[in-house]
Structure formats: structure tokens, C-alpha cells
Amino acid sequence: MEHEVLFGGAGEVTIPPGGEVVSDPVNLTIEAGVAIVLDLCLRGETELATFSHQPMETAYVASGDQAGAHVLSGAEQVPARFYVSGLDVPAPERTAVIAVAFGDSWFEGVGTTMGANRRSVDVLNARLEHGWVVNQGIAGNRLLTDEVGGHGLSRLERDVLSVPGATHVLVHFGVNDLGLPGMAGLPPATAEDLIAGFSVLARRIRDRGLTSLAATIGPFAGAIYPGITTPAGLDARRRVNGWIRTSGVFDAVFDVAHAVQDPENPDFIRPEFDSGDGMHLNDAGARAMAEAVDVATLSLPQDLAIAKVTEPDAGVRCR
């Protein structure tokens, strides 16, 4: 079943730098678990694109206007997603988007099987009886510093607080704040800075009436990438995790670190959960991460009115 996506009644749209557009509504019934294929045709050469670089899905890039073709001639397979950031789907009034998974590659799914939907968020969605989790993980994203995407505190409004119907936020940040600076010969974020950042994040989530669930920072001592693992970074991880577990700043905690760490070497991922790079989880590890979440913490009070998900501009959202 094919449907043309229009923008203000037109088949073409120009997105300004840093901007976002939403298509006209598309008259299409979508069932849970069904894959949606979107074709984009770019007029002329494109040097820069908004894209997700580690979505664990494959895009197909071909020359010429082949939109709508069932087979793309000369297509190149690229492990990325371009421009499209999501679909807004109308739902019954008492359907809730229970949670937004907000964080880094441990949500986006780096290390899991390409195209198999075995990310931690996919597993968590399968465990829920009602509602679903929207995956807003960005591989390489940090809580405090811009680099791969805007830092977590800066993108909270756009990627979490603006999601229609959201009631809960799952948070996993810290690995990149502690590890990535070392690749450039810089010191990692301090435990104090991360604690301050997490405190601001929790307060902003609570101020908007949402419930926060924080993950402890996963182990990364076995990372094969030069500079990632430093004594200062590992020490900060332990200190921040101790604070996350005991501070009460977040409404709930799911102890990812404990769920996936090697019992004999807690700074390392368990061998059976390691994707092979010492820093990311394989399919089994992603399942263990999802199972660390007590789904009861995602339940809604019986007397809580669930926000309506349906929006008049529901459609394809592009950046």
C-alpha cells in the first residue's frame, strides 16, 4: 500500500538549517510491529544531511528519482537514517506513550543485530502490556557536551518534553562524557559535573509532570578504542553510580551497570553480553538491560488522566 507524503499540499519541501517540518496527515492505518518504508528524493547533490549514524537499520541510497519503486536500481546499503526523525501517529484518547528512552548508544542499540529490532528499547516494548517506549537514543551523545548531536540537557525539550502523551522518561547518559574525551587526549567529565547535570535533568523532567527513571552508567573498561578507558573516568563512573542509586533525585532507578557487569571485574561488561568492542551490548546484553527495568515503575496511577496522543498535524517529522 503506497501513499504520497505531502507538505502543505506540495510534494516538495525545503527544510531550513536547524529547522523541522511535519508533513500533512497521511491516511494510513498502522498496526503495531509493522515496518514502514519511506522514500525520499533529493533534488541535486547534497553535501550535508541530518542523519542517525548508528540506528542498527539499513537505508538504501540510489541515484535518480526512484521514489515508489519496489526495487531500487544500483542501490547502496548504508547503515544510517536520513532526515526523517519520526512518525506522529494518532491513537485512541486513552492511549499513552508511556516512556521516552533518552540517552546514548545503549538505547539506540549499537552492538545489537542489524535490522533485527533487538535493542534494549525493543525488548522493553515487548514486555509492556500497555503503551510503548519511544527511542530517542543517539550513539555518541553526551549529557554535558555537544559533539554527536546537541548534549542531553539541550535536546531535552525537543526530543522528550515535546513528545505527545509522554508520561515517563528513561535516562542513560554518562559513558560518552567519561570515555570520548580521552580519544582527543582530554580529561573526562568529573563526577561532580555529571551529578550536577543529572540533577538539572531530573528537576526539568519533574517540573513538566513526568516521571524519571535513571539507569546507572554501564561498564566500559574493556573498550577497544584508544583513550576511552582511564582511571579517572572509571572512578567517576563508580561515584556517579553510587549517587544515582542512593540520592533519590530520580523517581526510580534501573541498575544497568549491575545487570550487565562482569561479577569478577565490575568495570567490564560480562563476556556473554559484550558486542565485541568492550563498550556496547550485544543482543543478550540489550535484553539484560531491558530486564533491569521494573515495568511496574512505568505504570500509571488509576486516577491519572492520560494525555491524548492524537495531534492535528500527525504525520512524518523531518529535520
ABEGO torsion letter per residue (X at the ends): XBBBBBBGGBABBBBBBGBBBBBBBBBBBBBBGBBBBBBBBBBEBBABBBBBABAGBBBBBBBEBABGBABBBGBBBBBBBBGBAEBBBBBBAABBBABBBBEBAAAAGBGBBBGAGABAAAAAAAABABEBBBBABBBGBBAABBBBEBBAAAAAAAAAAABBGBABBBBBBGAAAAAAAAAAGBBBBBAAAAAAAAAAAAAAAAAAGBBBBBBBBBBAAABABBGABBAAAAAAAAAAAAAAAAAGABABBBBAAAAABBAABAABBBAAABAGAGABBBAAAAAAAAAABBAAAABBBAABBBBBABBAABEBBBX
